[in-house]
Structures are given as C-alpha cells and as structure tokens.
Amino acid sequence: MRQCSFCHKEVPEDSAFCPFCGRKQDEQVTCPHCGVKNRAGSHFCSRCGYAFKVNPEGASTRPGNETNKKWLAVILAAASHFPGDSKE
C-alpha cells in the first residue's frame, strides 16, 4: 500500500486513481518559483525548496497567507477594544 498524493489515505500500489478522492496518482505540481515539476502532494519543491500548499482543487498556493491575514485582523480588532494608557 502507498499513500494518495492528495488525501493521504492508503491506496493499492497498482491504483492509477485514488478510490477515496478520485485523483490520478501520477499528477504533478509545477513550482511557481523555479518551474520544476514535483510529485503532486509535495509540501516543498525538490529543486528550490518553495513551500507548497495544495488545496482540495489541486492548485498550489503559498501556505498560511490567508490564515495569517485573518488572525491579524482578529487580533487588531480585539486590541482596539482595550483601553490604552490614556492620561485624561
């Protein structure tokens, strides 16, 4: 058995497609930084080390950007509700 490149569930060695998510097992992801083809599901580019994040549709994106922006907005909103050291 081996792991699916996308959903990481165990699939038979001879499977061309994952029986759980239906994705073809020999698909590749092209690194947007250096252009090298990497195995689908890779977390990092094998040539330049670019960090991949593969979303359910298979498009690779930089990890954490949207999540970090959302948390920053939450923290800034919460901080604006606390009284500061005002000298009145």
N, CA, C and O atoms as CSV, one atom per row, in Angstrom:
chain,resi,resn,atom,element,x,y,z
A,1,MET,N,N,0.844,-1.193,0.000
A,1,MET,CA,C,0.000,0.000,0.000
A,1,MET,C,C,0.881,1.245,0.000
A,1,MET,O,O,2.014,1.227,0.480
A,2,ARG,N,N,0.333,2.319,-0.548
A,2,ARG,CA,C,1.007,3.617,-0.548
A,2,ARG,C,C,-0.016,4.685,-0.218
A,2,ARG,O,O,-1.215,4.409,-0.175
A,3,GLN,N,N,0.444,5.889,0.011
A,3,GLN,CA,C,-0.467,6.980,0.345
A,3,GLN,C,C,-0.847,7.755,-0.901
A,3,GLN,O,O,-0.023,7.966,-1.790
A,4,CYS,N,N,-2.113,8.179,-0.958
A,4,CYS,CA,C,-2.579,9.057,-2.026
A,4,CYS,C,C,-1.829,10.383,-1.918
A,4,CYS,O,O,-1.619,10.894,-0.818
A,5,SER,N,N,-1.429,10.932,-3.051
A,5,SER,CA,C,-0.712,12.205,-3.076
A,5,SER,C,C,-1.567,13.374,-2.621
A,5,SER,O,O,-1.037,14.430,-2.275
A,6,PHE,N,N,-2.885,13.201,-2.616
A,6,PHE,CA,C,-3.780,14.301,-2.285
A,6,PHE,C,C,-4.448,14.151,-0.922
A,6,PHE,O,O,-4.341,15.041,-0.079
A,7,CYS,N,N,-5.146,13.013,-0.696
A,7,CYS,CA,C,-5.898,12.862,0.556
A,7,CYS,C,C,-5.127,12.065,1.604
A,7,CYS,O,O,-5.558,11.980,2.754
A,8,HIS,N,N,-3.998,11.483,1.223
A,8,HIS,CA,C,-3.082,10.757,2.113
A,8,HIS,C,C,-3.670,9.483,2.717
A,8,HIS,O,O,-3.148,8.964,3.705
A,9,LYS,N,N,-4.758,8.976,2.123
A,9,LYS,CA,C,-5.287,7.686,2.562
A,9,LYS,C,C,-4.532,6.590,1.831
A,9,LYS,O,O,-3.942,6.830,0.778
A,10,GLU,N,N,-4.551,5.384,2.392
A,10,GLU,CA,C,-3.827,4.274,1.776
A,10,GLU,C,C,-4.564,3.763,0.549
A,10,GLU,O,O,-5.766,3.502,0.586
A,11,VAL,N,N,-3.801,3.624,-0.555
A,11,VAL,CA,C,-4.348,3.094,-1.807
A,11,VAL,C,C,-3.471,1.938,-2.268
A,11,VAL,O,O,-2.281,1.914,-1.954
A,12,PRO,N,N,-4.022,0.981,-3.002
A,12,PRO,CA,C,-3.216,-0.124,-3.516
A,12,PRO,C,C,-2.096,0.377,-4.428
A,12,PRO,O,O,-2.257,1.383,-5.118
A,13,GLU,N,N,-0.973,-0.320,-4.429
A,13,GLU,CA,C,0.196,0.068,-5.220
A,13,GLU,C,C,-0.116,0.230,-6.701
A,13,GLU,O,O,0.429,1.118,-7.358
A,14,ASP,N,N,-0.990,-0.621,-7.230
A,14,ASP,CA,C,-1.257,-0.607,-8.673
A,14,ASP,C,C,-2.395,0.329,-9.073
A,14,ASP,O,O,-2.815,0.317,-10.230
A,15,SER,N,N,-2.909,1.148,-8.135
A,15,SER,CA,C,-4.022,2.054,-8.442
A,15,SER,C,C,-3.548,3.254,-9.241
A,15,SER,O,O,-2.584,3.924,-8.870
A,16,ALA,N,N,-4.239,3.516,-10.344
A,16,ALA,CA,C,-3.968,4.721,-11.122
A,16,ALA,C,C,-4.728,5.908,-10.534
A,16,ALA,O,O,-4.324,7.059,-10.696
A,17,PHE,N,N,-5.850,5.607,-9.841
A,17,PHE,CA,C,-6.669,6.640,-9.228
A,17,PHE,C,C,-6.931,6.273,-7.771
A,17,PHE,O,O,-7.001,5.093,-7.428
A,18,CYS,N,N,-7.074,7.278,-6.920
A,18,CYS,CA,C,-7.383,7.037,-5.508
A,18,CYS,C,C,-8.848,6.632,-5.373
A,18,CYS,O,O,-9.719,7.321,-5.902
A,19,PRO,N,N,-9.144,5.525,-4.675
A,19,PRO,CA,C,-10.527,5.121,-4.506
A,19,PRO,C,C,-11.308,6.019,-3.537
A,19,PRO,O,O,-12.525,5.878,-3.423
A,20,PHE,N,N,-10.633,6.932,-2.844
A,20,PHE,CA,C,-11.295,7.816,-1.886
A,20,PHE,C,C,-11.579,9.201,-2.467
A,20,PHE,O,O,-12.701,9.697,-2.364
A,21,CYS,N,N,-10.572,9.824,-3.074
A,21,CYS,CA,C,-10.777,11.177,-3.613
A,21,CYS,C,C,-10.864,11.202,-5.136
A,21,CYS,O,O,-11.255,12.216,-5.714
A,22,GLY,N,N,-10.505,10.098,-5.791
A,22,GLY,CA,C,-10.627,10.007,-7.248
A,22,GLY,C,C,-9.522,10.673,-8.045
A,22,GLY,O,O,-9.600,10.732,-9.272
A,23,ARG,N,N,-8.498,11.174,-7.378
A,23,ARG,CA,C,-7.415,11.880,-8.090
A,23,ARG,C,C,-6.441,10.896,-8.716
A,23,ARG,O,O,-6.141,9.849,-8.142
A,24,LYS,N,N,-5.952,11.246,-9.900
A,24,LYS,CA,C,-4.949,10.439,-10.586
A,24,LYS,C,C,-3.661,10.494,-9.781
A,24,LYS,O,O,-3.260,11.564,-9.322
A,25,GLN,N,N,-3.013,9.356,-9.606
A,25,GLN,CA,C,-1.877,9.267,-8.692
A,25,GLN,C,C,-0.538,9.710,-9.263
A,25,GLN,O,O,0.425,9.849,-8.510
A,26,ASP,N,N,-0.448,9.932,-10.550
A,26,ASP,CA,C,0.842,10.370,-11.084
A,26,ASP,C,C,0.826,11.846,-11.500
A,26,ASP,O,O,1.687,12.280,-12.266
A,27,GLU,N,N,-0.138,12.613,-11.005
A,27,GLU,CA,C,-0.204,14.033,-11.323
A,27,GLU,C,C,0.980,14.762,-10.709
A,27,GLU,O,O,1.544,14.329,-9.704
A,28,GLN,N,N,1.347,15.883,-11.336
A,28,GLN,CA,C,2.474,16.658,-10.847
A,28,GLN,C,C,2.062,18.105,-10.620
A,28,GLN,O,O,1.101,18.594,-11.215
A,29,VAL,N,N,2.801,18.775,-9.755
A,29,VAL,CA,C,2.593,20.192,-9.470
A,29,VAL,C,C,3.840,20.929,-9.936
A,29,VAL,O,O,4.959,20.553,-9.588
A,30,THR,N,N,3.642,21.980,-10.724
A,30,THR,CA,C,4.771,22.776,-11.197
A,30,THR,C,C,5.053,23.888,-10.199
A,30,THR,O,O,4.150,24.618,-9.792
A,31,CYS,N,N,6.307,24.006,-9.815
A,31,CYS,CA,C,6.715,25.038,-8.864
A,31,CYS,C,C,6.584,26.415,-9.520
A,31,CYS,O,O,7.158,26.641,-10.585
A,32,PRO,N,N,5.835,27.341,-8.900
A,32,PRO,CA,C,5.698,28.675,-9.478
A,32,PRO,C,C,6.974,29.514,-9.352
A,32,PRO,O,O,7.107,30.546,-10.011
A,33,HIS,N,N,7.898,29.076,-8.517
A,33,HIS,CA,C,9.140,29.827,-8.307
A,33,HIS,C,C,10.209,29.467,-9.331
A,33,HIS,O,O,10.827,30.351,-9.923
A,34,CYS,N,N,10.434,28.139,-9.546
A,34,CYS,CA,C,11.521,27.735,-10.451
A,34,CYS,C,C,11.059,26.923,-11.662
A,34,CYS,O,O,11.851,26.685,-12.574
A,35,GLY,N,N,9.789,26.493,-11.690
A,35,GLY,CA,C,9.252,25.788,-12.845
A,35,GLY,C,C,9.465,24.282,-12.883
A,35,GLY,O,O,9.068,23.635,-13.853
A,36,VAL,N,N,10.079,23.705,-11.855
A,36,VAL,CA,C,10.334,22.257,-11.828
A,36,VAL,C,C,9.038,21.522,-11.495
A,36,VAL,O,O,8.246,21.978,-10.669
A,37,LYS,N,N,8.833,20.370,-12.151
A,37,LYS,CA,C,7.663,19.541,-11.870
A,37,LYS,C,C,7.966,18.678,-10.650
A,37,LYS,O,O,9.001,18.015,-10.581
A,38,ASN,N,N,7.039,18.700,-9.686
A,38,ASN,CA,C,7.156,17.935,-8.450
A,38,ASN,C,C,5.972,16.986,-8.337
A,38,ASN,O,O,4.917,17.219,-8.928
A,39,ARG,N,N,6.151,15.929,-7.583
A,39,ARG,CA,C,5.073,14.985,-7.350
A,39,ARG,C,C,3.901,15.703,-6.676
A,39,ARG,O,O,4.094,16.484,-5.744
A,40,ALA,N,N,2.703,15.435,-7.151
A,40,ALA,CA,C,1.516,16.047,-6.550
A,40,ALA,C,C,1.465,15.692,-5.073
A,40,ALA,O,O,1.773,14.563,-4.689
A,41,GLY,N,N,1.084,16.638,-4.258
A,41,GLY,CA,C,1.028,16.422,-2.824
A,41,GLY,C,C,2.316,16.793,-2.114
A,41,GLY,O,O,2.388,16.731,-0.887
A,42,SER,N,N,3.340,17.181,-2.879
A,42,SER,CA,C,4.604,17.592,-2.270
A,42,SER,C,C,4.381,18.837,-1.426
A,42,SER,O,O,3.581,19.702,-1.783
A,43,HIS,N,N,5.079,18.925,-0.324
A,43,HIS,CA,C,4.976,20.105,0.527
A,43,HIS,C,C,6.024,21.149,0.170
A,43,HIS,O,O,5.848,22.335,0.450
A,44,PHE,N,N,7.132,20.700,-0.458
A,44,PHE,CA,C,8.213,21.605,-0.850
A,44,PHE,C,C,8.732,21.225,-2.228
A,44,PHE,O,O,8.690,20.054,-2.607
A,45,CYS,N,N,9.222,22.205,-2.978
A,45,CYS,CA,C,9.819,21.953,-4.288
A,45,CYS,C,C,11.137,21.203,-4.096
A,45,CYS,O,O,11.927,21.525,-3.209
A,46,SER,N,N,11.355,20.208,-4.934
A,46,SER,CA,C,12.573,19.405,-4.819
A,46,SER,C,C,13.818,20.148,-5.288
A,46,SER,O,O,14.930,19.740,-4.956
A,47,ARG,N,N,13.660,21.229,-6.052
A,47,ARG,CA,C,14.824,21.988,-6.510
A,47,ARG,C,C,15.105,23.209,-5.636
A,47,ARG,O,O,16.221,23.373,-5.143
A,48,CYS,N,N,14.109,24.059,-5.442
A,48,CYS,CA,C,14.373,25.343,-4.765
A,48,CYS,C,C,13.839,25.426,-3.342
A,48,CYS,O,O,14.153,26.376,-2.626
A,49,GLY,N,N,13.033,24.448,-2.916
A,49,GLY,CA,C,12.516,24.452,-1.554
A,49,GLY,C,C,11.270,25.288,-1.352
A,49,GLY,O,O,10.832,25.472,-0.216
A,50,TYR,N,N,10.688,25.800,-2.430
A,50,TYR,CA,C,9.455,26.590,-2.327
A,50,TYR,C,C,8.409,25.789,-1.563
A,50,TYR,O,O,8.218,24.604,-1.837
A,51,ALA,N,N,7.731,26.418,-0.613
A,51,ALA,CA,C,6.728,25.726,0.208
A,51,ALA,C,C,5.388,25.709,-0.506
A,51,ALA,O,O,4.796,26.759,-0.758
A,52,PHE,N,N,4.909,24.506,-0.835
A,52,PHE,CA,C,3.605,24.335,-1.462
A,52,PHE,C,C,2.545,24.135,-0.410
A,52,PHE,O,O,2.819,23.638,0.683
A,53,LYS,N,N,1.345,24.522,-0.742
A,53,LYS,CA,C,0.161,24.090,-0.002
A,53,LYS,C,C,-0.823,23.697,-1.086
A,53,LYS,O,O,-1.162,24.509,-1.947
A,54,VAL,N,N,-1.278,22.471,-1.050
A,54,VAL,CA,C,-2.187,22.006,-2.081
A,54,VAL,C,C,-3.598,22.044,-1.520
A,54,VAL,O,O,-3.910,21.364,-0.542
A,55,ASN,N,N,-4.456,22.854,-2.156
A,55,ASN,CA,C,-5.839,22.940,-1.694
A,55,ASN,C,C,-6.653,21.809,-2.326
A,55,ASN,O,O,-6.136,21.108,-3.197
A,56,PRO,N,N,-7.898,21.610,-1.920
A,56,PRO,CA,C,-8.684,20.490,-2.440
A,56,PRO,C,C,-8.830,20.467,-3.959
A,56,PRO,O,O,-9.005,19.393,-4.533
A,57,GLU,N,N,-8.764,21.608,-4.618
A,57,GLU,CA,C,-8.868,21.637,-6.072
A,57,GLU,C,C,-7.536,21.297,-6.742
A,57,GLU,O,O,-7.490,21.129,-7.961
A,58,GLY,N,N,-6.467,21.192,-5.979
A,58,GLY,CA,C,-5.171,20.824,-6.518
A,58,GLY,C,C,-4.278,21.996,-6.876
A,58,GLY,O,O,-3.134,21.778,-7.276
A,59,ALA,N,N,-4.744,23.222,-6.752
A,59,ALA,CA,C,-3.914,24.373,-7.062
A,59,ALA,C,C,-2.939,24.600,-5.919
A,59,ALA,O,O,-3.320,24.520,-4.752
A,60,SER,N,N,-1.707,24.878,-6.240
A,60,SER,CA,C,-0.759,25.095,-5.156
A,60,SER,C,C,-0.714,26.577,-4.816
A,60,SER,O,O,-0.722,27.430,-5.703
A,61,THR,N,N,-0.667,26.868,-3.542
A,61,THR,CA,C,-0.620,28.236,-3.054
A,61,THR,C,C,0.402,28.313,-1.936
A,61,THR,O,O,0.774,27.292,-1.359
A,62,ARG,N,N,0.843,29.485,-1.637
A,62,ARG,CA,C,1.790,29.687,-0.548
A,62,ARG,C,C,1.075,29.418,0.776
A,62,ARG,O,O,-0.023,29.940,0.975
A,63,PRO,N,N,1.644,28.631,1.685
A,63,PRO,CA,C,0.919,28.278,2.907
A,63,PRO,C,C,0.765,29.438,3.876
A,63,PRO,O,O,1.672,30.252,4.050
A,64,GLY,N,N,-0.401,29.495,4.499
A,64,GLY,CA,C,-0.608,30.387,5.624
A,64,GLY,C,C,-0.965,31.817,5.331
A,64,GLY,O,O,-1.377,32.526,6.249
A,65,ASN,N,N,-0.831,32.293,4.098
A,65,ASN,CA,C,-1.049,33.709,3.848
A,65,ASN,C,C,-2.442,34.167,4.258
A,65,ASN,O,O,-2.567,35.133,5.010
A,66,GLU,N,N,-3.493,33.501,3.785
A,66,GLU,CA,C,-4.857,33.909,4.108
A,66,GLU,C,C,-5.159,33.703,5.583
A,66,GLU,O,O,-5.796,34.549,6.209
A,67,THR,N,N,-4.712,32.595,6.139
A,67,THR,CA,C,-4.941,32.329,7.558
A,67,THR,C,C,-4.272,33.391,8.414
A,67,THR,O,O,-4.871,33.881,9.371
A,68,ASN,N,N,-3.046,33.751,8.084
A,68,ASN,CA,C,-2.330,34.762,8.859
A,68,ASN,C,C,-3.026,36.112,8.782
A,68,ASN,O,O,-3.092,36.830,9.780
A,69,LYS,N,N,-3.548,36.469,7.604
A,69,LYS,CA,C,-4.256,37.744,7.457
A,69,LYS,C,C,-5.520,37.762,8.305
A,69,LYS,O,O,-5.847,38.777,8.921
A,70,LYS,N,N,-6.228,36.642,8.335
A,70,LYS,CA,C,-7.458,36.572,9.136
A,70,LYS,C,C,-7.137,36.718,10.617
A,70,LYS,O,O,-7.822,37.455,11.327
A,71,TRP,N,N,-6.100,36.023,11.093
A,71,TRP,CA,C,-5.734,36.118,12.513
A,71,TRP,C,C,-5.252,37.520,12.860
A,71,TRP,O,O,-5.553,38.027,13.940
A,72,LEU,N,N,-4.515,38.144,11.968
A,72,LEU,CA,C,-4.047,39.507,12.216
A,72,LEU,C,C,-5.234,40.452,12.363
A,72,LEU,O,O,-5.233,41.315,13.241
A,73,ALA,N,N,-6.242,40.298,11.513
A,73,ALA,CA,C,-7.434,41.142,11.602
A,73,ALA,C,C,-8.156,40.930,12.925
A,73,ALA,O,O,-8.625,41.888,13.539
A,74,VAL,N,N,-8.247,39.677,13.365
A,74,VAL,CA,C,-8.914,39.372,14.633
A,74,VAL,C,C,-8.145,39.991,15.797
A,74,VAL,O,O,-8.743,40.586,16.694
A,75,ILE,N,N,-6.837,39.853,15.783
A,75,ILE,CA,C,-6.007,40.399,16.872
A,75,ILE,C,C,-6.089,41.924,16.916
A,75,ILE,O,O,-6.220,42.516,17.987
A,76,LEU,N,N,-6.009,42.554,15.739
A,76,LEU,CA,C,-6.084,44.019,15.709
A,76,LEU,C,C,-7.452,44.517,16.148
A,76,LEU,O,O,-7.551,45.525,16.847
A,77,ALA,N,N,-8.509,43.818,15.744
A,77,ALA,CA,C,-9.856,44.214,16.163
A,77,ALA,C,C,-10.007,44.073,17.674
A,77,ALA,O,O,-10.583,44.945,18.324
A,78,ALA,N,N,-9.497,42.985,18.233
A,78,ALA,CA,C,-9.591,42.773,19.677
A,78,ALA,C,C,-8.773,43.820,20.432
A,78,ALA,O,O,-9.212,44.322,21.466
A,79,ALA,N,N,-7.597,44.147,19.925
A,79,ALA,CA,C,-6.724,45.112,20.593
A,79,ALA,C,C,-7.338,46.507,20.604
A,79,ALA,O,O,-7.093,47.287,21.525
A,80,SER,N,N,-8.131,46.822,19.590
A,80,SER,CA,C,-8.721,48.164,19.526
A,80,SER,C,C,-9.826,48.355,20.563
A,80,SER,O,O,-10.234,49.488,20.819
A,81,HIS,N,N,-10.314,47.278,21.159
A,81,HIS,CA,C,-11.368,47.357,22.159
A,81,HIS,C,C,-10.845,47.501,23.593
A,81,HIS,O,O,-11.632,47.708,24.517
A,82,PHE,N,N,-9.542,47.395,23.784
A,82,PHE,CA,C,-8.972,47.542,25.109
A,82,PHE,C,C,-8.534,48.984,25.319
A,82,PHE,O,O,-7.939,49.594,24.430
A,83,PRO,N,N,-8.828,49.528,26.496
A,83,PRO,CA,C,-8.400,50.903,26.751
A,83,PRO,C,C,-6.882,50.960,26.903
A,83,PRO,O,O,-6.274,50.081,27.513
A,84,GLY,N,N,-6.300,51.974,26.358
A,84,GLY,CA,C,-4.849,52.149,26.455
A,84,GLY,C,C,-4.471,52.932,27.682
A,84,GLY,O,O,-5.305,53.159,28.558
A,85,ASP,N,N,-3.238,53.343,27.757
A,85,ASP,CA,C,-2.765,54.162,28.872
A,85,ASP,C,C,-3.024,55.628,28.562
A,85,ASP,O,O,-2.100,56.399,28.305
A,86,SER,N,N,-4.293,55.995,28.591
A,86,SER,CA,C,-4.619,57.387,28.287
A,86,SER,C,C,-4.507,58.225,29.557
A,86,SER,O,O,-4.905,57.786,30.636
A,87,LYS,N,N,-3.969,59.422,29.422
A,87,LYS,CA,C,-3.788,60.313,30.567
A,87,LYS,C,C,-4.840,61.415,30.452
A,87,LYS,O,O,-4.626,62.443,29.810
A,88,GLU,N,N,-5.947,61.175,31.077
A,88,GLU,CA,C,-7.038,62.154,30.991
A,88,GLU,C,C,-7.172,62.911,32.272
A,88,GLU,O,O,-8.038,63.779,32.388
